[in-house]
Amino acid sequence: MHEMSIALSIVEAVEESARKEGAGWISEIELLVGKLAGIEPESLKFCFSAAAKGTLAENAVLAIEEPEGVGECGECGITFPVNFYYAECPACRSLRVKIISGEEFLIQSMTIEEEK
């Protein structure tokens, strides 16, 4: 389950940044995880709760936005939804399809709170 190593990396990155800002704790972390990124959001949330124990992010809400996969045909240039890396253009049947969205994995933002 590679989601645990991803969760640990998220915690490390946000905690380091929050400490630099003098945060008391992290209340929310917003992620962008494309549907083609190979990451299961529910597994990531489960692993995150374990990885964040004892850190500034322990009680943080993990909000995950999941953009759909989008491909662009290398022959006719149209864009269309894709569910898998290997796709056929629905217009011209070409297999020269480039994935242009859906592979994202990004920490978009975090909300930090002051010490109480």
HELIX and SHEET records of a PDB file:
HELIX    1   1 GLU A    3  LYS A   20  1                                  18    
HELIX    2   2 PRO A   41  ALA A   51  1                                  11    
SHEET    1   A 3 VAL A  61  GLU A  65  0                                        
SHEET    2   A 3 TRP A  25  VAL A  33  1                                        
SHEET    3   A 3 PHE A 105  GLU A 113 -1                                        
SHEET    1   B 3 THR A  79  VAL A  82  0                                        
SHEET    2   B 3 GLY A  69  CYS A  73 -1                                        
SHEET    3   B 3 VAL A  97  SER A 101 -1                                        
END                                                                             
